[in-house]
Amino acid sequence: MVFSSMVFLCGFLPAVLIVYAICPAKYRNFFLFIASLFFYAWGEPRYIVIMLFSTVFDFCNGLLMEYLDHKGKQQYRKWVLVLSVVVNIGILCFFKYTDFVLQSVGELTGKPAQLLKLALPIGISFYTFQTLSYTIDVYRRQVQVQHNIIDFGMYVCLFPQLIAGPIVRYSDIQDQIRDHRGSWDDRFYGVQRFITGLAKKVLLANQIGALWDQLSVLQHGDMSMAAAWLGAIAYTFQIYFDFSGYSDMAIGLGQLFGLRFPENFNYPYLSQSITEFWRRWHITLGTWFREYVYIPLGGNRKGMLRQIFNLLVVWFLTGLWHGAGWNFILWGLYFFVLLLVEKLFLLKEMKRWPRVFRHLYAMFFIILGWAVFACDDMKVLSTYIGTMFGVDTVAGNSISLYYWSSYGLLLVVLLLGSLELPRRLGEKLCECIRRQLGGAAPARGERIVFLLRLVWLAVLLTASTALLVSGSYNPFLYFRF
């Protein structure tokens, strides 16, 4: 079950909200836990055992570390942590990378191996990182040990952020787990955020994603340099509006249940360097790797060579986390090289560049990076990148002209949607309405603004629902996570 489906919008979500509203406060965590298990089991019930095992396993690890503390055997706490890391990462690697390793070894040796063809449990990368954050922070004594298995299970399995993040560390919401009543303002903000995210996913990401699907399968003779760049740009917009849309929906749903999740995106395509881009893109993943990999390895405290090694490890793992394929590893190493070059040579120099040049520089390498990310066949990737740079192809043809002209208006909408401009214009319009129509009665202006927001949200929800009902193109990009 995914958020952008009629089953979720018209069945699961209304039922959960109604029962949650009438449920006594002391039973709400239990209800959310059960509802989340149902949500997860909807598509693959057999894999619910893995998520429940991770939940119970790390819950017990926290209790065991607390017990060792009380018994004065602190030296054994590290072994509990090691066990937690090995088991959790082992499960993740088994399901996500076994076939990748077998296939790669078979290709290198010329002796193809029998693949296990395991289905990847949805969301396993996210909830594995969440449970690990708990045991690591308990080991560091940065969070209190959770003694209620239901409360801990609710945190791990919570359906709003289970399938596509953001990665919610236990420290982010430990104070909210027992008290997440929320206000009516929080709930209204949650509705706004959810509908906005749904519109980003259905009205924007899905529409431009259809273009990428068409261009990515063009025969080499039909492909041109202009078409290849259009395809890469299309995927650049698709992955942003799809992923940030899911994050917005997750954050909005959290607010409906009185939980505040961390932000995951901050207008990444406004970046003027690759370094800035990774401070704005998938913020919770970057924070996780910084806190639990980069800093424990020594960060930047042990000299330049060690820092370069630490960055290499982080970006290799970042690429591998995104998927079981050489293109993902290459994608991670690609950004490692770019970030290293910026750190060593460019960042100070770039301050003297005109702002537009800095932005064009960043977007050029970001778009190129997404082309690497999107092509999971290395031969296809090599050909596609070559086409982007004019290797054995023409600059343009009638096919590329058709697609550029057909999708030109949508590209403009996507460009504007990736900027802060629409939000700022909306805020200025609301402020203008408050001043002009509120006058001596400010409450009147607020009511008008509120009604206009309701109308706008109704339009977005209606349009999104209409497309979903029509059975239009609606992929789920994060099935492999």
N, C-alpha and C positions, 0 to 999 in steps of 0.2 A: 504494500500500500504506500502510495506517495501522496504528498500534499496536493499536487496538481491533478487530482482525479475526482470524479464525481462521487465515487464510493466514500472518499475521505470527506469531501465538502458537504455532501448531503446526507451522509449516514453516520460515519464514525465521529466526526468532530461535534456536530450538534448533540448527539447522544452523550458524549463525554462531558460536554459543557453543562448540560442539564443535570446529569447525575452529580457532577462535581458541585454544582451550585446548591443542591438540596442535601448533599452529604454532610454529616456533622464534621467539624473541623478535625477532630482527632482521628477520623478514618480517611481523610482525604489523601494522605500519602499512600495508604494501602490501595485505595481506588486507582490512583494514578499509576501505581506499580502494576496492578492487574491490567488496566487499560493499555499500558505500554507493552506488556507481554502479548496481549491480543493483537495490537498493532504490528508488532514484529512477526508474530506467528502467522499473520494473514497470508504472507507470500511464501514463507519457508518454515513451517512449524518444527521440522526436525532439528533445525539449527538453533532453536531457542535454548537447547540444552547447553550449548557452548557459552552463550551469554550468561545463563544462570550459573554455570560453573565458575566463570570469571568473577561474577558478583560474589558468590559465596566464598570462593578461594581468597580474594583480596580482603573481604570483610574479616575472615579468620586470620589473615596475615596481620592486619592491624591490631586485632585483639592479642595475638601472640607477641607482637612487639611490646605492647603495653604490659603484658604479663612478665616478660623478660625484664622490663624496666623495674617493676615492683619487686622482683626477686633478686635484683642487683646483678643480673647477667647481661648487661648491656652489650658485651662483646659478641653475643650471639645474634643480636638484632640485624647485623649486616648480612648474615646468612639467610635470614628470612627475606630480606630485601632481594638478595641475589636469586633466591628461589622464585620470588614473585616475578622478577624481570625475565628469568629464563623460561618459566612456564608460559607467561603471557605472550612474550615475543615468539616463543616456540609454536604456540597455537596459531598465531597470526602468520608466521612464515610457512607453516605446514599447509594451510588453506590457500594462501595467497601466492606462494612462490615455488611450491614443489614442482608443478608442471613446467614452470619457466626454467628451473634448474635442469630438470630432466631433458627438456627440449634443447637447451643450450649445450649441455654435455653431449647429447646425441649428435648435434650438428658439428661440434668440434671433433668428435672421434669418428664420425661417419657411421656410427652404430645407433640408429634411432631407438630410443627407449619407449617402453609402454607408458603412456601418460595416464595419470589417475583421473583426469577430467573432473576435478572437484569443483562444485559450485561454491562461489565465494559468498560467505555469509554477509548479508547487507549490513553496512555500518561497522564491521569488525575492526577496521583501522581506528575508528573514532572511539568506540567504547573501550578498546584495549588501551589507548592512550589515557582515557579518563580514569580507569581503574589503576593504571600505573602511577598516575599523578597522585592518587590517594596514598598508595603504599610508600612512595618516595617521600611525600610530605610528612607522613606519619614518622618515617624513619628520621627525617630531619627535625622532627618535633615542631613543625610549622602549623600543623592542624591537630585538633583533638580527635582521638579515636572515636569512631562511630560505634555505638553499642546496640543500635536498633537495625536489624537486618532489613526490615521493610523500608526504613528511611534510606538506607544505603542502596537497596535495590531500586528504589524510586529514582535516586540520583543517576545510577548507571544506565537504567533502561528507559529513562524519560523520553517519550516518543518525539517531542518537538525537535530535539537536536540529535536524535539517534542516527539518522541515515546520512546526513550531510553536514553535520556540525551546526554552529561552531563547536570547537573542542572546549568543553566546559570543565575546567579543573575543579577538584573538590574544594579547594581554597576559595574559588570564585563564589560558591553558593552555600558554604557550610553554615553560615549564619541564617540562611533563608530556608533551610530544609524543614525546620520545625515551625517556622512562622512565615508563611507566604500568602497572607490574606490579600494584599493588594488593595488599591483604591479604585473607585470608578474611573478616575482620570487614567490610572495605569491600564485599566481594561480597554478604555476607548483608544488609548495609544496603541495597545496591542492589536486591536482590530485594524487600525490604520496601517500599522506596520505589516500585518499579515496580508491584507488586501493589496498593498503596494508591492510586496514581494511576489504575490501570486501574479499580478499584472506584469511584473518584470519577467517572470518565467514564461507565462503563456503568451502575452501580447508582443514581447520583444525577443526573448531568447529563442523561443520555438520558431518564430518566423524567420529569423536570420539563420537559425540552425538548418532549416530546410535548404537554404542556399548553399551552405557548406556541404551538405550531403550530396547535392547535385554536382557541385564543382569537383569534389574530391574523387568522383568516379569517372570523370571525363577521360576519354581515350587520349593517349599522348598526342596524337595528331590533331585533336580538337582543342587541346590545352594551349594557352598562350601565357606569356609573362603577365599580362594584365589580368587574365583570369586566375592565375595562381596567387597573385597578390590580393585579389578580391576574395578568394577563398580563405586565405590566411586572416584577412581583416574580418571576414564574416565569423570565423571561429573565435577570433579575439573578442568580438562582442558577445557571441553566444555563451562562451564559458563565463564571462563576467556577469551577464544578466541572469544566467541560469544559477550560478553558484551564489551570487550575492542575493538573488531572489529567494533561494532556499534559506539563506542565513536570515534574511528579513522575516520570512515566515516563521522560522524557529524562534527568533527573538520576540516576535509578536505573540506567538502562542505561549511562550514563557510568561509574558506580561499578563496574559489572560488568567494564568494560574498563580500570579503573584511572584514569579521568579524573574530575576534580571540576569540575562545572559550577557557575556562580553560581546562587544562589537567585533565584526570579522572583516569588514571592508571600510575603507575611507577614501573613496574616489581614487582608486589606484592609477587610472589613466590620466590623471593630472600630474603624474610624477615627472620630474626633470632629471632623474638619474635612476639607474637600476637599484641602487641602494635605497632610494626613497620609495621606489615601487614596492620593495619587499617589506617596507614598514607600513604600507597601506593595503597590501594584498594578503588574504588569509592570515590575519593578524594572530589568531589563536594558535595556528600551527607554528608560526615563527616564534611565538612566545614559548610554546612547549619545547621546541628544539633548543632554544636559547637557555631555558631554565634547567632542562634535564639532560642535555647532551653537551652543548657548547661550553657552558660555565663549568660543569663538573670535569670536562677535559682540560680545563685550565684557562679557557677564554682567551683574553689578550694579556694575561698576566705573566706568561712564561717566555716572552720573546717573540720576534716576528716569525721565525720558522715554525715554532710550535703553534702560533696563531693560524698560520696558513694551513697547517695540517688539521687543526681543529675545524676550520672552515670547510676543508675538503671532506672531512668525515660527515659534517652536518649536511652538506649539499648533496653528497652521494646518497645519504639516507633519506633526504627530502625527496629526491627523484624516485628512489626505490619505493618510498611510502605511497607515492601516487599511483603506482601500478607495476605489474610484473611484466616488464618489457625493456628491451635495451634502449628504446627511445626515451623512456622515463629517466633512466640512468644518465643518458646523454643530455637530457634536458636539465637535470640537476647539475651536472658538471659544467654545462654551458653557462648557467648562471653563476656558478662558483668562479669561473674564469673572468666573467664580466665584473663581478663584485670585487675580485682581487685586483684587477686592472684599475678599477675606479679607486680602490683604497690606496694602492701604491703610487699611482701616477695622475689620475684624472680629477678627483674631487676638488682639489684646491684650484686646479687650472680651469675647471668648468665654471667656477664662479664668475669668471671674466667673460664667458660666452653670453651672447644675447639669450634671453629667456626662451624665445621660440626655437632656437637651435638646440637648447638643452632638452626641450620637450620632444622635438623631432628625433633627436638622438635616442632618447629613452624609448619612444614608441616604435622606432625601427627595430630595435633589438627585442622588445617585448613581443611584437608581432611575429618576428622570426622565431622566437622561442616557442610561441604557441603553435607554429607550424610543426616544429619538432615534436611537441607534446601530442599533437593530434594524429600523427602518422605512426601507427604502431608496427608497421612493416618497414624494416630498414631499407629494403630496395625501393619501396614506394616513397619513403622519406627522402632518399638520395635523389630520386628523379624529381620529386616535387620541389625540393630546395634548389636544384639545378635550374628548373623551369622558372622559379622566382627571380633568378639572376640571369635569365636569357640564354641558358645553355641548351642548344639544339632545339630552339623554338622561335616563334615569331613574337614580336612585341605585343601585337593585338590582332584580333580577327572579329568576324561578325558575331561569333558566340560570346566573346567577352564583352563586346559592345552591347549585346542584348541584355546580358546579366547586369552590367553596370547601369544601364538606363532603366531596367525594370526595378532594381533594388536601390536606386539612388536616393529616393525620398526616405525609405526606411533607414538607410545608412545615416542620413542627416538626423533623423529622430534618435537613433542609437547614440550618435555622437553627442547630441544635446543631453540625452539621458545619462550619459556617463560623466557629465560635468555637474558642478554645484549650481549652475545658473538656474535650472528649474526650481530648485528648493528656495534659492534666494528670491526669485521672482514671486513665488508663492507666499513667502513670508512678507514681502513688501506689499503685495496685494491685500493680504489679511490686515496688515497694519493700516493701510490706506482706508479699508472698509471700516475699521474700528474708529478711525479719526473722523471720517466723513459722515458715516451713518450713526455712529454712537453718540456724537455730540455731547450733550450734557447728561446723557444716560448711557454710560459705558457698557452696562449689561446688555443693552439692545444691540450694540455693535458685536459683542461676543456671541450673542445668539445667532446673528446673521452669519458670522464667520463659521460657527458650528454647523449651521444648516447647509452652507455652501460646501463644507468639507464632507458632510453626509451625502450630498448630491454627487460630488466627485467620486467618492468611494463607491457609491451605488453604480455609477457609470463603469468604473473599472471592474467591479465584481460582475456586473451583467455581461460586459464584453468578454471577460475571461471565461465565464461560465458558458457563454454561447459557443466559444471556440472549442471548449472541452466537450460539450454535448455533441458538436458536429463531428467529433472524432478526428480533429485535425492533428497534425504532426506534434507529438508530445514525448520526446525521448527523456530518459533518466540518465544523465551523464555519470552519476556517481555509483552505478551498480558495481563497479570494480573496486570500490573502496570498502 
